[in-house]
Amino acid sequence: MPHPSVAIEISAGGVAAVRGARRRMALEAHAFEPLAAGAVTPSPVEPNIMDAAAVRAAVRHVLERVNGHSAELAVVVPDQVVRVFLLQFDEFPRRSEEAIPLLRWRLKKSVPFDVEETVVSYMVQCAGPLGARAAEVAAGAGAKVVDVLAAVARQRIIRQYEELLEAAGRSPGVVLSSTLAALPLVEDSRPSLLARLAGRTLTTVIVRRGVLAVYRCSEMSVGADAIVPQSVLDEIYPAAAYYQDTWGEAVQQVRLAGFGGRYEEFRDAVEHELGCSASPLLASGALEERLTGDARALVDRQFDALVGWMAHREG
């Protein structure tokens, strides 16, 4: 994967950009430009950029403010744009020329658009006993699976975001969804659940030692200012239960992001429901020590995806 030092996130709320230091996990500059409601309307199917002139101007302004002169950028898009799947195969091709058609065939009934019009990216997470088949292995059945993380998006929608950067004379070297970009901020030495609210989109992810085990993205009826804890619990509890049933162990810690001034209210509800500790996203002492003060502060101001990208660059 390319590792541009400048990253930009385009969301319904605005356009943010950061420039990372070359040799350490620090941010040398950051900027944010708000957008009027409706300028960007994230969707996996319909056009996203409704006011192209306003979004292009915001892109240009934030890049000027971070002095982002490098031609290649990392582009972070809303979670709704990218569908993420965890798939298991008995065998999986080593060459992408064979893997991509196989993934398209497997996903053709799982996405709300023509699978032939998609951009597909994937990563083989591990090969060997995994998940529900672990019991078979323990029983001596010798079952093995290849676990594949696949991200799929409609090509014409990704092109809308790429064209915004191209209009500013930049090249999108890598495009990824917001929560996937933020994942390096989650300490995953033990099973960890991230519940991340961005606007009205709640994304729930469970990670364990570098493996993404559960991914769930849901559109809520309201945002962080009006959502009730039970609505969040109704989304994250099935993910935690599925993980426990599949992997044979419980989630041991929770990270919360995007709940603003209501963080403590949701922390208490989650801890009571799941029976484990809940903390802010940036709660790993080892990671916190590697971040500068600006970077730590920006995580709390919902720059977490861009800070996460910088952490990935240093990982």
C-alpha positions in Angstrom: 0.0 0.0 0.0 1.3 3.5 -0.8 2.1 5.6 2.3 1.5 9.3 1.4 2.4 11.8 4.2 -0.7 13.9 3.4 -4.2 12.6 4.0 -7.5 14.1 3.4 -11.0 13.1 4.6 -14.2 14.1 2.8 -17.3 13.7 4.8 -20.8 15.1 5.1 -19.6 17.5 7.8 -16.6 18.9 6.1 -13.2 18.3 4.6 -10.2 17.7 6.9 -6.5 17.3 6.0 -3.3 16.5 7.9 0.4 16.3 7.0 2.4 13.8 8.9 6.1 14.0 9.9 8.4 12.0 7.7 10.2 10.0 10.5 8.0 10.0 13.5 4.3 9.7 14.3 3.4 13.3 14.6 1.3 15.8 12.7 3.1 18.8 11.3 -0.1 20.5 10.1 -3.9 20.1 10.1 -6.9 21.9 8.7 -10.7 21.6 8.5 -13.3 23.3 6.4 -17.0 22.7 7.2 -19.5 22.0 4.5 -23.1 23.1 4.2 -25.7 20.3 4.8 -26.2 18.3 1.7 -23.0 19.2 -0.1 -21.8 15.6 0.5 -24.5 12.8 0.9 -22.7 9.5 1.6 -24.3 6.5 -0.1 -23.0 3.2 -1.6 -25.3 3.6 -4.6 -26.3 7.2 -5.4 -24.0 10.1 -6.3 -22.3 11.5 -3.2 -21.0 14.9 -4.2 -24.0 17.2 -4.6 -22.2 20.6 -4.5 -19.0 19.9 -6.4 -17.9 23.5 -6.4 -18.2 23.9 -2.6 -16.3 20.6 -2.0 -13.6 21.5 -4.5 -13.1 24.8 -2.7 -12.9 23.2 0.7 -10.4 20.6 -0.6 -8.2 23.4 -2.1 -8.3 25.4 1.2 -7.3 22.6 3.5 -4.5 21.5 1.2 -3.2 25.0 1.1 -3.3 25.3 4.9 -1.4 22.0 5.5 1.0 22.9 2.7 0.2 19.6 1.1 2.3 20.0 -2.0 3.0 16.3 -2.4 1.3 15.0 -5.5 0.0 11.7 -4.0 -2.5 11.7 -1.1 -4.4 9.3 1.0 -8.2 9.9 0.6 -10.6 8.8 3.4 -14.2 8.4 2.5 -17.3 7.8 4.6 -18.0 4.3 5.8 -21.3 4.2 3.9 -19.4 4.3 0.6 -17.4 1.1 1.1 -19.0 -2.2 1.9 -16.7 -4.4 4.0 -16.9 -8.2 4.1 -15.2 -11.0 6.0 -15.1 -14.1 3.9 -13.8 -17.6 4.3 -12.4 -19.8 1.6 -10.9 -23.4 1.7 -8.4 -22.2 -0.9 -7.7 -18.7 -2.2 -5.7 -17.6 -5.2 -2.3 -16.0 -4.6 -2.5 -13.8 -7.7 -4.9 -10.8 -7.7 -5.8 -11.4 -11.3 -7.5 -14.6 -10.1 -8.6 -13.4 -6.6 -10.6 -10.3 -7.8 -12.9 -12.2 -10.1 -13.5 -14.8 -7.4 -14.4 -12.1 -4.9 -16.7 -10.4 -7.3 -18.5 -13.8 -8.0 -18.8 -14.4 -4.2 -20.2 -10.9 -3.5 -22.5 -10.4 -6.5 -25.6 -11.1 -4.4 -24.4 -9.2 -1.4 -24.0 -5.6 -2.7 -26.7 -3.3 -3.9 -25.0 -2.5 -7.3 -23.6 -4.3 -10.3 -20.5 -6.1 -8.9 -18.8 -5.7 -12.3 -18.8 -1.9 -11.7 -16.9 -2.1 -8.5 -13.5 -1.3 -7.1 -12.4 -4.3 -5.0 -9.6 -4.4 -2.5 -8.7 -7.3 -0.2 -6.3 -8.6 2.3 -5.7 -12.2 3.4 -5.7 -12.0 7.2 -4.6 -15.5 8.0 -4.6 -19.0 6.8 -5.4 -21.9 9.1 -8.0 -22.8 11.8 -10.3 -19.9 12.4 -13.7 -19.0 13.9 -16.5 -21.5 13.7 -14.2 -24.2 12.2 -11.8 -24.1 15.1 -14.0 -26.7 16.9 -13.6 -29.0 13.9 -9.8 -28.6 14.1 -9.8 -29.3 17.8 -11.8 -32.4 17.2 -9.2 -33.6 14.7 -11.1 -32.8 11.5 -8.1 -30.8 10.2 -10.3 -28.1 8.7 -8.5 -25.1 7.5 -9.8 -21.8 6.1 -8.3 -18.7 4.5 -9.8 -15.6 6.1 -10.2 -12.7 3.6 -11.1 -9.1 4.4 -12.7 -7.5 1.3 -13.7 -3.9 0.7 -16.0 -3.1 -2.2 -17.3 0.2 -3.6 -19.1 1.4 -6.7 -16.5 2.6 -9.1 -18.4 5.7 -10.2 -18.8 6.9 -6.6 -15.1 6.4 -5.8 -14.3 8.4 -9.0 -16.4 11.3 -7.6 -14.0 11.6 -4.6 -10.9 11.0 -6.7 -11.9 13.8 -9.2 -12.1 16.3 -6.4 -8.4 15.7 -5.7 -7.5 15.6 -9.4 -9.1 19.0 -9.8 -6.6 20.3 -7.2 -3.7 18.8 -9.1 -3.3 15.8 -6.7 -3.3 12.1 -7.2 -5.3 9.8 -4.8 -2.6 7.2 -4.0 -4.9 5.2 -1.7 -8.6 5.4 -0.9 -10.0 3.8 2.3 -13.1 4.1 4.5 -13.1 6.2 7.6 -13.3 3.5 10.3 -10.7 1.2 8.6 -8.4 4.2 8.6 -9.0 4.7 12.4 -8.3 1.1 13.4 -4.6 1.5 14.1 -5.6 3.6 17.1 -7.3 0.5 18.7 -5.0 -1.5 21.0 -5.8 -5.1 20.0 -3.6 -7.3 22.1 -6.8 -8.7 23.5 -10.3 -8.8 21.8 -11.3 -5.2 21.4 -14.6 -3.7 20.1 -14.7 -0.2 18.6 -18.0 1.5 18.4 -17.6 4.6 16.3 -20.4 7.1 15.5 -19.8 9.5 12.6 -22.9 11.6 11.9 -25.7 9.1 12.0 -23.5 6.1 11.0 -22.5 3.7 13.7 -19.7 1.3 12.8 -18.9 -1.6 15.1 -15.6 -3.4 14.6 -14.0 -6.2 16.7 -10.2 -6.7 16.3 -7.9 -9.2 17.8 -4.1 -9.3 17.3 -4.1 -7.7 13.9 -7.2 -9.6 12.7 -10.5 -7.9 11.9 -13.0 -10.4 13.2 -16.3 -8.5 13.0 -17.5 -5.5 10.9 -20.9 -4.0 11.1 -22.0 -0.6 9.7 -25.5 0.7 10.5 -27.4 3.9 9.7 -29.0 5.3 12.8 -32.1 7.5 12.9 -30.3 10.4 14.7 -26.8 11.5 15.5 -24.8 11.7 18.8 -26.8 14.6 20.2 -30.1 12.7 20.2 -29.4 9.0 20.1 -30.2 7.0 23.1 -27.8 4.4 24.6 -30.2 1.5 24.0 -30.1 2.1 20.3 -26.3 1.8 20.3 -26.5 -1.3 22.5 -28.9 -2.9 20.1 -26.3 -2.6 17.4 -23.1 -3.6 19.2 -24.5 -6.4 21.4 -25.2 -8.8 18.4 -21.6 -8.1 17.2 -20.2 -9.0 20.6 -22.4 -12.1 20.8 -21.4 -13.3 17.3 -17.7 -12.9 18.2 -18.1 -14.9 21.3 -20.0 -17.7 19.5 -17.6 -17.8 16.6 -14.2 -17.3 18.4 -15.1 -18.9 21.7 -14.1 -15.9 23.8 -15.7 -12.7 24.9 -14.8 -9.1 24.0 -12.5 -7.8 26.7 -12.5 -4.1 26.1 -14.5 -1.5 24.2 -13.3 1.8 22.6 -15.9 4.5 22.0 -15.5 7.3 19.4 -17.8 10.1 18.1 -20.1 10.4 21.2 -18.8 13.9 22.2 -19.9 15.3 25.5 -22.1 12.2 26.0 -19.2 9.8 26.2 -19.6 9.0 29.9 -23.3 8.2 29.5 -22.5 5.7 26.7 -19.5 4.3 28.5 -21.6 3.4 31.6 -24.3 1.7 29.4 -21.8 -0.3 27.4 -19.8 -1.4 30.5 -23.1 -2.6 32.1 -24.3 -4.5 29.0 -21.0 -6.1 28.0 -19.4 -6.6 31.3 -16.0 -5.1 30.3 -14.3 -1.8 30.5 -15.0 1.0 27.9 -12.6 3.8 27.2 -12.1 6.6 24.6 -10.6 5.5 21.3 -7.1 6.7 22.2 -6.6 4.7 25.4 -3.5 2.8 24.6 -0.6 4.1 26.7 2.0 2.9 24.2 0.3 4.6 21.3 -0.4 7.8 23.2 3.3 8.3 24.0 4.1 8.2 20.3 1.6 10.9 19.4 2.3 14.6 19.7 -0.1 16.8 21.7 -1.8 18.1 18.5 -2.4 14.5 17.3 -3.8 13.4 20.7 -6.2 16.4 20.7 -7.3 15.9 17.2 -8.5 12.3 17.9 -11.0 13.8 20.4 -12.1 16.3 17.7 -13.0 13.5 15.2 -9.8 13.6 13.2 -9.4 10.0 14.4 -9.4 8.5 10.9 -6.6 10.8 9.7 -4.5 10.3 12.9 -5.1 6.6 12.4 -3.8 6.7 8.9 -0.6 8.4 10.2 -0.3 5.6 12.9 -0.7 3.0 10.0 2.2 4.7 8.2 4.4 4.3 11.2 3.2 0.7 12.0 
